[in-house]
Amino acid sequence: MTATSIWKNNTFMRLFYSYSISMFGRWFDMVAIMILFSYIWEANPIIIALIPVAYALPHAFLSQFAGILADRFNKVKLMLTADIATVILTLTLLTAPNPWIAISIILLRAIFTVIHFPAQQSLIKHVVKKELIMKAVSLNGSVDQLTKIIGPFIGGALASAFTPHLSLLINAVAYFISALILLSVLKQGQKETTTDTHKKEKVPFWQSWKEGWIVVLQSKIIIVSILFSLISFTGVQMVDAQIAVLLREIAPTRPELVGWIMASSGAGALVIIWFLNRMDQLSSYGLILGGSVFLIGAGFGGVGFLYVGVPSIIPVILGFIAGLGVGLFSIGINYILQKETSEANIGRVSGIFSSITSLMILFAPLIGGMLVNWFDTSTVYQMIGIVLTSIGLIGIVLRKVLWGGKITSNKQQTA
């Protein structure tokens, strides 16, 4: 192991452990809430539909402003405050007497967690050497996918065997441990993660917000990358929730296929992330993001051609292909945010990206649901697949036009 190994970066590894533990707790929490609402309280579908809205709404409208805070103040302190608030509100959630009170607590808790993404992106920029950015991003991506597979499985088993409140309690404990790790980073006396703090404090808040958008709009690479990311993200969100409906039509006696496709998708994402982890940098953004959109389109589009009696291996393979695209997208956009911003503005740019993608979580599933009502489910999957694969191919073929001929990984955008 070389001296420049990411594993030798004590500050990043502490942040990584904090992030990993909190992510596992988050998935325990999400499964517990779904079981609590659906089986314990037997809430009606409208109330259940408000759960993802409560999670996403604060991120959609507050992430841009959280990014400003991440650029101005100590990122570790901000994340520590958010973790402590999450612990308190999760413990409060344990005492919620009905779904409406629980929804209100979930919404309030989501407001505090908004700071995590821009602050985390900014911290990576500050504490990780440029040549190790790819390692840091891929490690975090691996945790994302592993927790999506393992967290719901274990959390669901515990909630079913005992009570969903146990999984909620585990989430509170996870965030408490995460907060202790962040506190150790502060006590360790690492360098202040704000740059030119006094100068920043003189800039009015709204001017700082406007400067973040100027950075985005003046960078062709960032604009094109965000647009391609939103295309793939929107495509996934439009039809992701409809997979159970489609499989119910073509394989009504095999409900296990839903879980198998989800697991194979996570496996595909892990495989591509582990492959990218062996690389030091990405030399072609067009190949990465164009390829991600193409693979997602191929996977989801292929699902639209499934038929009654289809062998189980075929949807599993299609899920794996879509997962490869999701993994490419996840690593690609996070790497680009790191490389095409400066330490002074990465928080704001990351917050803008998080805000836009969270808006898609609010609207894309509704659009997908309306399309399924107008057409049949298979046709919608086929249409989404054709559109995404076509756009992905355009990105690959025209990558030099869209992103430029040569990627300058040391490029710094300043507000």
Disulfide bonds with the S-S distance in Angstrom:
none
